[in-house]
Structures are given as C-alpha cells and as structure tokens.
C-alpha cells in the first residue's frame, strides 16, 4: 500500500563555496561542504527509522544530480524559483495534490533531529492542523501540515530569527491549531558547530561518526583562528 504520509527534505547540492557559507573562514569551502553533505546524509538516515512514509528530496538548484546522495526510494523534485517560502509552499502543495494526507517539511542541517521527532510530528497532525519544530536560532527545522496552508509562507522574514515566531502568529491569526516539538539546533554559524559537538551524546551510536567529523573540523577551525 502506498504511504499516505510524506517527508520532504529541502536541500542544496553541497558545492564548496555555495553551502554553509557562514562557516567559511574558520572552515574551508570544501570542509563546509563536507559538513553539509554529512548533515544531509544523517537526515536521510534518520528518516530510514520512521515507518510508513514516503521521502522526497526537494533539490536546489533544480538541475542538481543527487544520485550520489539519495537511495532508490527517495524521489527528487526541483524546488523551483522564488524565495524559500514560495518554494516550500509549491512543493508542499504538489505533495497534497499527489494524494498525500500528511506532509512534513524538514531541512538537511539539523543533526540533532531524531526519528522520534518526525514520528511525533506525524502523530500530532492527527489532532492539529500544523506542527512546528523550532530551532535554537529562531527558525524552524520542521513544519508539518495536514492540509495546504499557503498563508504560513507569506509575510515571513526568511533567514531571520523571527521565522518561527512569525509562523506561530500567522497560524493563530488564521485559526490553525499548532503543536510544538522540542527545540533543536541547526548548524549555520561556527558557534553552532561548537555547541552541537557538546550536545550530541557519545552513547548515541547513530551520531558517533558525525560527532567525530565535527570534532575534526573544530580542530582545524580553532587552528585557523589561532594563526
């Protein structure tokens, strides 16, 4: 039976100099791209532990070839033009048009997101119109819907620390009920890289390789800062 729930991962192709640019300086462009690629791989691996879902990767740029990144069960679609909200709204609407009953959009740079977060988001959509996973920086790492809600993608200051609060306010004004997940950290600044290394638990086998990578990158970043 086809899955009735879909998780959409919004991702950039990890080209050095075009991803995680706020890390560049302490990290080289190649290291920043390596980190992003590892984050994305960890995100996709996280979804392997969520049962009964379909997975879509919404790609930027549209023509990016993610065949070296995703498995055969992940469908790749273009994000298309426009600002982030326009792209999210378009891809999410297409998912509902394709017959999915629950759509959860996530980013590819929140290594602390757990399979239980996604499972909980889908469960919350049984009783709420929307669900949000707020990020430490004021954005969100997850947004789930049980029906199209284009209003959630209008009048939002994308890339700012007000994205989550504005989205909550828009949902309230539109009469949409919203559940909330635990706050998680995505990686944008070097301080986030330091913090995530401390936050990831050593006893989580799934995260050990990623934590080793972060540790290695921090050594190089700290060496550059000392030069």
C-alpha positions in Angstrom: 0.0 0.0 0.0 1.5 3.4 -0.9 2.4 5.7 2.0 -0.1 8.3 2.9 2.5 10.5 4.7 5.5 12.1 3.1 8.6 13.8 4.5 10.1 16.5 2.2 13.8 17.3 2.7 14.7 20.7 1.4 18.4 20.5 0.4 21.1 22.3 -1.6 23.6 20.4 -3.5 26.8 20.5 -1.5 29.1 22.6 -3.8 32.1 24.1 -2.0 31.5 27.9 -1.6 27.7 27.6 -2.0 26.6 25.9 1.2 27.2 26.8 4.8 28.9 29.9 3.7 28.8 31.5 7.2 31.2 28.8 8.4 33.7 29.6 5.7 36.8 31.3 7.3 37.0 29.0 10.2 36.3 26.2 7.8 37.4 26.0 4.2 34.7 25.9 1.5 35.4 22.2 1.0 35.1 21.5 4.7 31.8 23.4 4.9 30.5 21.4 2.0 31.7 18.2 3.6 29.9 19.1 6.8 26.7 19.9 4.9 26.9 16.6 3.0 27.3 14.7 6.3 24.3 16.6 7.8 22.2 15.7 4.8 23.2 12.0 4.9 22.4 11.9 8.6 19.0 13.5 8.0 18.2 10.9 5.3 19.4 8.1 7.6 17.2 9.5 10.4 14.2 9.1 8.1 15.1 5.4 7.5 13.9 4.9 11.1 10.5 6.4 10.5 8.0 3.8 9.4 5.3 4.0 6.7 6.4 7.2 5.0 7.5 8.3 1.5 10.6 10.5 1.3 11.1 13.4 -1.2 14.2 15.5 -1.6 13.4 19.0 -2.9 16.6 20.0 -4.7 18.3 23.3 -5.2 19.5 24.1 -7.8 16.7 22.4 -9.8 19.0 20.5 -12.1 21.3 19.2 -9.2 22.1 15.5 -9.5 21.6 13.9 -6.1 22.1 10.3 -7.3 25.3 10.0 -5.3 23.4 11.1 -2.1 20.0 9.5 -2.1 18.8 5.9 -2.3 16.4 4.5 -4.9 13.4 5.1 -2.5 13.9 8.8 -2.4 12.2 10.8 -5.1 14.0 14.0 -6.1 12.0 17.0 -7.3 13.1 20.6 -8.1 12.4 23.4 -5.6 11.7 25.8 -8.4 12.0 29.6 -8.4 11.2 32.2 -5.7 12.1 32.8 -2.1 12.1 29.9 0.4 8.5 30.3 1.4 7.4 30.3 -2.2 9.4 27.2 -2.9 8.2 25.4 0.2 4.6 26.2 -0.5 4.8 25.0 -4.1 6.4 21.7 -3.2 4.1 21.0 -0.3 1.0 21.8 -2.4 2.3 19.4 -5.0 2.5 16.7 -2.4 -1.1 17.2 -1.3 -2.2 17.3 -5.0 -0.4 13.9 -5.3 -2.7 12.5 -2.7 -0.6 12.6 0.5 -2.6 13.2 3.7 0.2 14.5 5.8 3.2 16.5 4.6 6.2 17.2 6.8 8.9 19.6 5.5 12.4 19.5 7.1 15.8 20.9 6.4 19.0 19.0 5.9 21.2 20.7 8.5 19.7 19.7 11.9 21.8 16.7 13.1 20.1 16.7 16.5 16.7 15.9 14.9 15.7 12.4 16.0 13.4 9.8 14.3 11.1 10.3 17.3 10.7 14.0 16.4 9.3 13.1 13.0 7.2 10.3 14.3 5.8 12.7 16.9 5.1 15.3 14.3 3.0 12.9 12.3 1.1 11.8 15.4 0.4 15.5 16.3 -1.1 16.0 12.9 -3.9 13.7 13.8 -5.3 16.4 16.1 -3.6 19.6 14.9 -3.6 21.5 11.6 0.1 22.1 11.8 3.2 21.2 13.8 6.4 23.1 14.2 9.9 22.1 15.3 11.6 25.3 16.4 15.3 25.8 16.0 17.6 27.4 18.6 18.3 30.3 16.2 14.6 31.3 15.9 13.9 29.5 12.7 12.4 26.0 12.5 13.8 22.6 11.4 10.4 21.0 10.8 7.0 22.1 9.7 4.1 19.7 9.2 0.7 20.1 7.7 -2.4 18.1 7.3 -3.8 20.3 4.5 -2.4 23.1 2.4 -1.9 26.4 4.2 -0.2 28.8 1.9 -0.7 31.6 4.4 2.1 30.1 6.5 4.6 31.0 3.9 3.6 34.7 3.4 4.9 37.7 5.3 7.7 35.7 6.9 11.2 37.2 7.2 13.0 34.1 5.8 16.6 33.7 7.2 15.9 35.8 10.3 15.5 34.9 13.9 11.7 35.6 13.7 10.7 32.8 11.3 9.3 30.5 14.0 7.5 33.3 16.0 6.0 34.8 12.8 4.8 31.4 11.7 3.2 30.8 15.0 1.5 34.2 14.9 0.2 33.6 11.3 -1.2 30.2 12.3 -3.0 31.8 15.3 -4.5 34.6 13.2 -5.6 32.0 10.6 -7.3 29.8 13.2 -4.9 26.9 12.6 -4.1 24.8 15.6 -0.3 24.2 16.0 1.6 21.6 18.0 5.2 22.1 19.0 8.1 19.7 19.1 11.3 20.0 21.2 13.7 22.8 20.2 16.7 21.6 18.2 19.9 23.2 16.8 20.7 23.5 13.2 24.2 24.5 12.0 24.7 27.9 10.5 27.5 29.6 12.5 30.8 28.3 13.9 29.3 28.7 17.4 26.6 26.2 16.4 29.3 23.7 15.4 30.9 24.0 18.8 27.6 23.7 20.6 26.4 20.7 18.6 29.6 18.8 19.4 28.8 19.3 23.1 25.1 18.4 22.7 25.4 15.2 20.7 25.5 12.3 23.1 28.5 9.9 22.9 26.3 6.9 23.6 24.1 7.5 20.5 25.7 5.1 18.0 23.8 6.7 15.1 25.5 10.0 15.7 29.1 8.9 16.5 30.6 9.2 13.0 29.1 12.7 12.6 30.4 13.8 16.0 33.9 12.6 15.0 33.7 14.7 11.9 32.6 17.7 13.8 35.5 17.2 16.2 38.0 17.0 13.4 36.6 20.2 11.8 36.7 22.1 15.1 40.4 21.3 15.5 41.1 22.7 12.1 38.8 25.7 12.7 40.5 26.5 16.0 43.9 26.2 14.4 42.9 28.8 11.8 41.6 31.1 14.5 45.0 30.9 16.3 47.0 31.8 13.2 
